[in-house]
Amino acid sequence: MSGKAKRLVIAGCGSRGRGYARFAEEYPERAQIVAIAEPRDYYRDLVGDRYGVPAERRYRCWEELAAQPGLGDAALVCTQDDMHEGPAVAFMQKGYHVLLEKPMAPTEAACRNIVAAAHQSGVIFAVCHVLRYTVLTCKVKELIQAGAIGDIVSLQRLEGVGHWHQAHSFVRGHWRNEKESSFMLLAKSCHDVDWIRYVMNERCLRVQSFGALHLFRRENQPAGAADRCTECPAAVESQCPYSALKIYIRDRVQQGRTHWPVDVLTADVSEAGVMKALREGPYGRCVYACDNDVVDNQVVNFEFTGRRTASLTMTAFQESGRKTRIFGTRGALDISGDTIVLDDFLTGKKTTIDTNILNDNSILSGHGGGDGGLMESFMRALETGDASCILSGADETLESHLMVFAAERSRRQQTVEEITD
Ligand SMILES: NC(=O)c1ccc[n+]([C@@H]2O[C@H](COP(=O)([O-])OP(=O)(O)OC[C@H]3O[C@@H](n4cnc5c(N)ncnc54)[C@H](O)[C@@H]3O)[C@@H](O)[C@H]2O)c1
C-alpha cells in the first residue's frame, strides 16, 4: 500500500457502502479503508476483515466514529435516506471530505443544512448521482455539445422501475413507507430529475405532477392469497408475478444468482437461508399485505428557460430500465438501455452508438459505469485538490432536489409549482 493512498472511513456498510469500498480493493495504491461504522455485526466484520480495518477502528455507529479525532481524509456516508444529514454535517465539520449517498436528505431544510455545511467547511463534497457519470451520459453530453442535434427543445424520459424491483424496494423493502424513508420521486427518481436537469442544461422554471399508488393495496389481494408467499396456496402463488418465491428463489437463487437483491434479505444466501428469510422477514410478505404507501406510478412535467419542456414517467409496470428521447432543432436522440440512436434531420441518417460496458459486478460496472465514474472523480478530486471533475456537488444537487420537492408538492396539492430558488 502506498503512503499516498487516501484514507477512507465508511458510515454504513450496507449494499452501497460495500460497493464503494471495492475501490480500495481495486486500487489499493489510491485508497485505504481505515475505519468503519456499522451496527450489524456480520457486515461490520465482513468489511473490516476484507479491508484489514483494525478491531479498535470498527465502530457500531457513525456517531462513535465521528467523535474520534480525524481518522481519515474522506468519509463515505452510505446510511439510509433519513440518516444522511447527521453524519454528512458532522464529518464535514470535522474536516473530512464527504461522498454522500443520494438523496441528500428527505426534507428541503435538511438538504439546505448539508449544503451550508459543505460551503462553510470548504471540503470536497459529492452526492452519489451516479447517472451523471455513466459512459452513456458522457456520450450523450458529448453529442449534444458537438451540436449533433442542434438546440434541445424537449425531452421525454421513462423510468421503468421494474415490477420485481418495485416489489423488492418500494413495497416490501427499505423505501416502501414515506415516514420511514422518503417519498418515491425522491428515493428513486431524484436520479432522473437530476439527469434531466443535467442534460437540458437550463434552469427549471415550473413543475407539475400527478401520481398514485395504484396496485399494491390490500383491496387488490387475489382471493385465497395468504399474507406471506411461503404460505400462499400454489394455485394463487404460481400465478403471481410479484411472488417472493418466484422473485428470490425460482428466478435467482435456483439460477445461481445470489448477489443483489438476494443479499439484502439475509447474509446466508443458500436456498435454505433465503427461504428462512422469506418465512420470517419482510421480504416474504404478500405485496398486497405490506405497510407500504409510496406511489407506483407518477408523471412530472417540467418547463425550462428558453421555451423548453421535459417530461418524466416513473412506473413500476415496465421491466427495469430507462428510456429517453431528446428532441433537438437539427436531430433527435433515442436512448434505450446502453444504446443511443442519433437521427440527423439534414442527412436523414440514423447512427447507432453502443455504450455498453462489461458488467462484471465490480464497482466500475455498477449503474452503467456510473458507480466507478463517480468514485474515480471523487478520488481524483481528493488526490489533486481540484473538485472540477465532480459533476454532482452541493449546488447542482440542491437545485435538482428542489425540483423534486416542488414536483411532490404539486402532486399532493394539485398545483403548478414555481421553482424560485
Ligand atoms: N446512488 C444510487 O444509485 C443508490 C442506489 C441504491 C441506494 N442508494 C442510497 O444509498 C443509501 C444506502 O442504501 P443501501 O442500499 O446501501 O442500504 P443498506 O440498508 O444496505 O445500508 C445502510 C447501512 O447503514 C447501516 N446503519 C444504520 N444505522 C447506522 C449508524 N448509526 N451508523 C452507521 N451505519 C448505520 C445499516 O445497518 C446498513 O448496513 C440510501 O440512502 C439509498 O437511498 C443509492
The ligand as a MOL file (V3000), in Angstrom:
LIG
                    3D

  0  0  0     0  0            999 V3000
M  V30 BEGIN CTAB
M  V30 COUNTS 44 48 0 0 0
M  V30 BEGIN ATOM
M  V30 1 N -26.6630 6.0390 -5.8070 0
M  V30 2 C -27.5040 5.0610 -6.0620 0
M  V30 3 O -27.7670 4.7290 -7.2050 0
M  V30 4 C -28.1670 4.3270 -4.9250 0
M  V30 5 C -28.6820 3.0410 -5.1070 0
M  V30 6 C -29.2650 2.4100 -4.0150 0
M  V30 7 C -29.3310 3.0590 -2.7940 0
M  V30 8 N -28.8540 4.3220 -2.6630 0 CHG=1
M  V30 9 C -28.9020 5.0460 -1.3820 0
M  V30 10 O -27.7980 4.6160 -0.5950 0
M  V30 11 C -28.1360 4.6490 0.8040 0
M  V30 12 C -27.8330 3.2770 1.4050 0
M  V30 13 O -28.5860 2.3080 0.7110 0
M  V30 14 P -28.2270 0.7480 0.8660 0
M  V30 15 O -28.9930 0.0420 -0.1800 0
M  V30 16 O -26.7520 0.5730 0.9600 0 CHG=-1
M  V30 17 O -28.9130 0.4740 2.2720 0
M  V30 18 P -28.4620 -0.5910 3.3990 0
M  V30 19 O -29.5830 -0.6610 4.3580 0
M  V30 20 O -27.9870 -1.8220 2.7330 0
M  V30 21 O -27.2180 0.1210 4.0910 0
M  V30 22 C -27.3340 1.1110 5.1060 0
M  V30 23 C -26.4410 0.6550 6.2420 0
M  V30 24 O -26.3830 1.6610 7.2590 0
M  V30 25 C -26.2680 0.9540 8.4840 0
M  V30 26 N -26.5620 1.8480 9.6250 0
M  V30 27 C -27.7420 2.0190 10.2600 0
M  V30 28 N -27.5630 2.8640 11.3050 0
M  V30 29 C -26.2710 3.2310 11.2970 0
M  V30 30 C -25.4680 4.0860 12.1350 0
M  V30 31 N -25.9870 4.7570 13.1800 0
M  V30 32 N -24.1620 4.2550 11.8380 0
M  V30 33 C -23.6080 3.5970 10.7920 0
M  V30 34 N -24.3120 2.7580 9.9750 0
M  V30 35 C -25.6270 2.5970 10.2180 0
M  V30 36 C -27.2380 -0.1950 8.3260 0
M  V30 37 O -27.0260 -1.2170 9.2720 0
M  V30 38 C -26.9500 -0.6310 6.9030 0
M  V30 39 O -25.9540 -1.6320 6.8380 0
M  V30 40 C -29.6010 5.0490 0.8520 0
M  V30 41 O -29.7090 6.4110 1.1350 0
M  V30 42 C -30.1080 4.7660 -0.5410 0
M  V30 43 O -31.2100 5.5620 -0.9410 0
M  V30 44 C -28.2490 4.9450 -3.6930 0
M  V30 END ATOM
M  V30 BEGIN BOND
M  V30 1 1 1 2
M  V30 2 2 2 3
M  V30 3 1 2 4
M  V30 4 1 4 5
M  V30 5 2 4 44
M  V30 6 2 5 6
M  V30 7 1 6 7
M  V30 8 2 7 8
M  V30 9 1 8 9
M  V30 10 1 8 44
M  V30 11 1 9 10
M  V30 12 1 9 42
M  V30 13 1 10 11
M  V30 14 1 11 12
M  V30 15 1 11 40
M  V30 16 1 12 13
M  V30 17 1 13 14
M  V30 18 2 14 15
M  V30 19 1 14 16
M  V30 20 1 14 17
M  V30 21 1 17 18
M  V30 22 2 18 19
M  V30 23 1 18 20
M  V30 24 1 18 21
M  V30 25 1 21 22
M  V30 26 1 22 23
M  V30 27 1 23 24
M  V30 28 1 23 38
M  V30 29 1 24 25
M  V30 30 1 25 26
M  V30 31 1 25 36
M  V30 32 1 26 27
M  V30 33 1 26 35
M  V30 34 2 27 28
M  V30 35 1 28 29
M  V30 36 1 29 30
M  V30 37 2 29 35
M  V30 38 1 30 31
M  V30 39 2 30 32
M  V30 40 1 32 33
M  V30 41 2 33 34
M  V30 42 1 34 35
M  V30 43 1 36 37
M  V30 44 1 36 38
M  V30 45 1 38 39
M  V30 46 1 40 41
M  V30 47 1 40 42
M  V30 48 1 42 43
M  V30 END BOND
M  V30 END CTAB
M  END
